[in-house]
């Protein structure tokens, strides 16, 4: 993987991890911040805002993916 791809992967990992932590700690407030845009999006976000356990479950999965992406960086790092 070239340097640009590794940087993009690292950026994705940071975004996923940060978003997941906010979703785990503040599920309602974090979701409601994103209530803008098309109706289907607002309805989806409202559903997650009113179901904090589901939000935390999704955030935990997102955290796992973010950590996996970050772990890929360790395996690809030059020695």
CNS distance restraints for C-alpha pairs under 8 A (distance, minus, plus):
assign (resid   1 and name CA) (resid   5 and name CA) 6.10 0.50 0.50
assign (resid   1 and name CA) (resid   6 and name CA) 6.42 0.50 0.50
assign (resid   1 and name CA) (resid  76 and name CA) 7.59 0.50 0.50
assign (resid   2 and name CA) (resid   6 and name CA) 6.25 0.50 0.50
assign (resid   3 and name CA) (resid   7 and name CA) 6.13 0.50 0.50
assign (resid   4 and name CA) (resid   8 and name CA) 6.21 0.50 0.50
assign (resid   5 and name CA) (resid   9 and name CA) 6.12 0.50 0.50
assign (resid   6 and name CA) (resid  10 and name CA) 6.11 0.50 0.50
assign (resid   6 and name CA) (resid  73 and name CA) 6.85 0.50 0.50
assign (resid   7 and name CA) (resid  11 and name CA) 6.09 0.50 0.50
assign (resid   8 and name CA) (resid  12 and name CA) 6.14 0.50 0.50
assign (resid   9 and name CA) (resid  13 and name CA) 6.17 0.50 0.50
assign (resid   9 and name CA) (resid  69 and name CA) 6.46 0.50 0.50
assign (resid   9 and name CA) (resid  70 and name CA) 7.52 0.50 0.50
assign (resid   9 and name CA) (resid  73 and name CA) 7.77 0.50 0.50
assign (resid  10 and name CA) (resid  14 and name CA) 6.26 0.50 0.50
assign (resid  10 and name CA) (resid  69 and name CA) 7.05 0.50 0.50
assign (resid  10 and name CA) (resid  70 and name CA) 6.11 0.50 0.50
assign (resid  10 and name CA) (resid  73 and name CA) 7.04 0.50 0.50
assign (resid  11 and name CA) (resid  15 and name CA) 6.23 0.50 0.50
assign (resid  12 and name CA) (resid  16 and name CA) 6.05 0.50 0.50
assign (resid  12 and name CA) (resid  66 and name CA) 7.24 0.50 0.50
assign (resid  12 and name CA) (resid  69 and name CA) 7.61 0.50 0.50
assign (resid  13 and name CA) (resid  17 and name CA) 6.03 0.50 0.50
assign (resid  13 and name CA) (resid  65 and name CA) 7.70 0.50 0.50
assign (resid  13 and name CA) (resid  66 and name CA) 4.35 0.50 0.50
assign (resid  13 and name CA) (resid  67 and name CA) 6.60 0.50 0.50
assign (resid  13 and name CA) (resid  68 and name CA) 7.95 0.50 0.50
assign (resid  13 and name CA) (resid  69 and name CA) 5.40 0.50 0.50
assign (resid  13 and name CA) (resid  70 and name CA) 5.52 0.50 0.50
assign (resid  14 and name CA) (resid  18 and name CA) 6.02 0.50 0.50
assign (resid  14 and name CA) (resid  66 and name CA) 6.92 0.50 0.50
assign (resid  14 and name CA) (resid  70 and name CA) 7.88 0.50 0.50
assign (resid  15 and name CA) (resid  19 and name CA) 6.01 0.50 0.50
assign (resid  15 and name CA) (resid  66 and name CA) 7.78 0.50 0.50
assign (resid  16 and name CA) (resid  20 and name CA) 5.96 0.50 0.50
assign (resid  16 and name CA) (resid  62 and name CA) 6.09 0.50 0.50
assign (resid  16 and name CA) (resid  63 and name CA) 6.31 0.50 0.50
assign (resid  16 and name CA) (resid  65 and name CA) 7.45 0.50 0.50
assign (resid  16 and name CA) (resid  66 and name CA) 5.03 0.50 0.50
assign (resid  17 and name CA) (resid  21 and name CA) 6.18 0.50 0.50
assign (resid  17 and name CA) (resid  62 and name CA) 7.05 0.50 0.50
assign (resid  17 and name CA) (resid  63 and name CA) 5.07 0.50 0.50
assign (resid  17 and name CA) (resid  66 and name CA) 5.19 0.50 0.50
assign (resid  17 and name CA) (resid  67 and name CA) 6.98 0.50 0.50
assign (resid  18 and name CA) (resid  22 and name CA) 6.42 0.50 0.50
assign (resid  19 and name CA) (resid  23 and name CA) 6.17 0.50 0.50
assign (resid  19 and name CA) (resid  59 and name CA) 7.59 0.50 0.50
assign (resid  20 and name CA) (resid  24 and name CA) 6.08 0.50 0.50
assign (resid  20 and name CA) (resid  59 and name CA) 4.46 0.50 0.50
assign (resid  20 and name CA) (resid  60 and name CA) 6.51 0.50 0.50
assign (resid  20 and name CA) (resid  62 and name CA) 5.74 0.50 0.50
assign (resid  20 and name CA) (resid  63 and name CA) 5.25 0.50 0.50
assign (resid  21 and name CA) (resid  25 and name CA) 6.15 0.50 0.50
assign (resid  21 and name CA) (resid  59 and name CA) 7.14 0.50 0.50
assign (resid  21 and name CA) (resid  63 and name CA) 7.32 0.50 0.50
assign (resid  22 and name CA) (resid  26 and name CA) 5.58 0.50 0.50
assign (resid  22 and name CA) (resid  27 and name CA) 6.97 0.50 0.50
assign (resid  22 and name CA) (resid  30 and name CA) 6.41 0.50 0.50
assign (resid  23 and name CA) (resid  27 and name CA) 4.55 0.50 0.50
assign (resid  23 and name CA) (resid  28 and name CA) 7.99 0.50 0.50
assign (resid  23 and name CA) (resid  30 and name CA) 6.04 0.50 0.50
assign (resid  23 and name CA) (resid  31 and name CA) 7.51 0.50 0.50
assign (resid  23 and name CA) (resid  55 and name CA) 6.51 0.50 0.50
assign (resid  23 and name CA) (resid  56 and name CA) 6.02 0.50 0.50
assign (resid  23 and name CA) (resid  59 and name CA) 5.47 0.50 0.50
assign (resid  24 and name CA) (resid  55 and name CA) 7.38 0.50 0.50
assign (resid  24 and name CA) (resid  56 and name CA) 4.84 0.50 0.50
assign (resid  24 and name CA) (resid  59 and name CA) 5.87 0.50 0.50
assign (resid  24 and name CA) (resid  60 and name CA) 7.10 0.50 0.50
assign (resid  26 and name CA) (resid  30 and name CA) 5.74 0.50 0.50
assign (resid  27 and name CA) (resid  31 and name CA) 6.08 0.50 0.50
assign (resid  27 and name CA) (resid  48 and name CA) 7.88 0.50 0.50
assign (resid  27 and name CA) (resid  49 and name CA) 6.43 0.50 0.50
assign (resid  27 and name CA) (resid  52 and name CA) 5.50 0.50 0.50
assign (resid  27 and name CA) (resid  55 and name CA) 5.97 0.50 0.50
assign (resid  27 and name CA) (resid  56 and name CA) 6.59 0.50 0.50
assign (resid  28 and name CA) (resid  32 and name CA) 6.11 0.50 0.50
assign (resid  28 and name CA) (resid  48 and name CA) 7.56 0.50 0.50
assign (resid  28 and name CA) (resid  49 and name CA) 4.44 0.50 0.50
assign (resid  28 and name CA) (resid  50 and name CA) 6.88 0.50 0.50
assign (resid  28 and name CA) (resid  52 and name CA) 6.39 0.50 0.50
assign (resid  29 and name CA) (resid  33 and name CA) 6.25 0.50 0.50
assign (resid  29 and name CA) (resid  49 and name CA) 7.44 0.50 0.50
assign (resid  30 and name CA) (resid  34 and name CA) 7.21 0.50 0.50
assign (resid  30 and name CA) (resid  49 and name CA) 8.00 0.50 0.50
assign (resid  31 and name CA) (resid  35 and name CA) 7.03 0.50 0.50
assign (resid  31 and name CA) (resid  45 and name CA) 5.84 0.50 0.50
assign (resid  31 and name CA) (resid  46 and name CA) 7.24 0.50 0.50
assign (resid  31 and name CA) (resid  48 and name CA) 6.73 0.50 0.50
assign (resid  31 and name CA) (resid  49 and name CA) 5.34 0.50 0.50
assign (resid  32 and name CA) (resid  45 and name CA) 6.86 0.50 0.50
assign (resid  32 and name CA) (resid  46 and name CA) 6.89 0.50 0.50
assign (resid  32 and name CA) (resid  49 and name CA) 6.30 0.50 0.50
assign (resid  34 and name CA) (resid  42 and name CA) 7.90 0.50 0.50
assign (resid  34 and name CA) (resid  45 and name CA) 6.99 0.50 0.50
assign (resid  35 and name CA) (resid  41 and name CA) 7.42 0.50 0.50
assign (resid  35 and name CA) (resid  42 and name CA) 5.02 0.50 0.50
assign (resid  35 and name CA) (resid  45 and name CA) 6.12 0.50 0.50
assign (resid  35 and name CA) (resid  46 and name CA) 7.19 0.50 0.50
assign (resid  36 and name CA) (resid  41 and name CA) 7.43 0.50 0.50
assign (resid  36 and name CA) (resid  42 and name CA) 5.99 0.50 0.50
assign (resid  37 and name CA) (resid  41 and name CA) 6.41 0.50 0.50
assign (resid  37 and name CA) (resid  42 and name CA) 6.58 0.50 0.50
assign (resid  38 and name CA) (resid  42 and name CA) 6.41 0.50 0.50
assign (resid  39 and name CA) (resid  43 and name CA) 6.10 0.50 0.50
assign (resid  40 and name CA) (resid  44 and name CA) 6.20 0.50 0.50
assign (resid  41 and name CA) (resid  45 and name CA) 6.15 0.50 0.50
assign (resid  42 and name CA) (resid  46 and name CA) 6.00 0.50 0.50
assign (resid  43 and name CA) (resid  47 and name CA) 6.14 0.50 0.50
assign (resid  44 and name CA) (resid  48 and name CA) 6.48 0.50 0.50
assign (resid  45 and name CA) (resid  49 and name CA) 6.11 0.50 0.50
assign (resid  46 and name CA) (resid  50 and name CA) 6.17 0.50 0.50
assign (resid  47 and name CA) (resid  51 and name CA) 6.20 0.50 0.50
assign (resid  48 and name CA) (resid  52 and name CA) 6.36 0.50 0.50
assign (resid  48 and name CA) (resid  54 and name CA) 6.60 0.50 0.50
assign (resid  48 and name CA) (resid  55 and name CA) 5.46 0.50 0.50
assign (resid  49 and name CA) (resid  55 and name CA) 7.26 0.50 0.50
assign (resid  51 and name CA) (resid  55 and name CA) 6.38 0.50 0.50
assign (resid  52 and name CA) (resid  56 and name CA) 6.03 0.50 0.50
assign (resid  53 and name CA) (resid  57 and name CA) 6.13 0.50 0.50
assign (resid  54 and name CA) (resid  58 and name CA) 6.16 0.50 0.50
assign (resid  55 and name CA) (resid  59 and name CA) 6.03 0.50 0.50
assign (resid  56 and name CA) (resid  60 and name CA) 6.03 0.50 0.50
assign (resid  57 and name CA) (resid  61 and name CA) 6.40 0.50 0.50
assign (resid  58 and name CA) (resid  62 and name CA) 6.16 0.50 0.50
assign (resid  59 and name CA) (resid  63 and name CA) 6.03 0.50 0.50
assign (resid  60 and name CA) (resid  64 and name CA) 6.26 0.50 0.50
assign (resid  61 and name CA) (resid  65 and name CA) 6.37 0.50 0.50
assign (resid  62 and name CA) (resid  66 and name CA) 6.14 0.50 0.50
assign (resid  63 and name CA) (resid  67 and name CA) 6.08 0.50 0.50
assign (resid  64 and name CA) (resid  68 and name CA) 6.09 0.50 0.50
assign (resid  65 and name CA) (resid  69 and name CA) 6.17 0.50 0.50
assign (resid  66 and name CA) (resid  70 and name CA) 6.21 0.50 0.50
assign (resid  67 and name CA) (resid  71 and name CA) 6.00 0.50 0.50
assign (resid  68 and name CA) (resid  72 and name CA) 6.35 0.50 0.50
assign (resid  69 and name CA) (resid  73 and name CA) 6.95 0.50 0.50
assign (resid  70 and name CA) (resid  74 and name CA) 7.09 0.50 0.50
assign (resid  71 and name CA) (resid  75 and name CA) 6.70 0.50 0.50
assign (resid  72 and name CA) (resid  76 and name CA) 6.25 0.50 0.50
assign (resid  73 and name CA) (resid  77 and name CA) 5.90 0.50 0.50
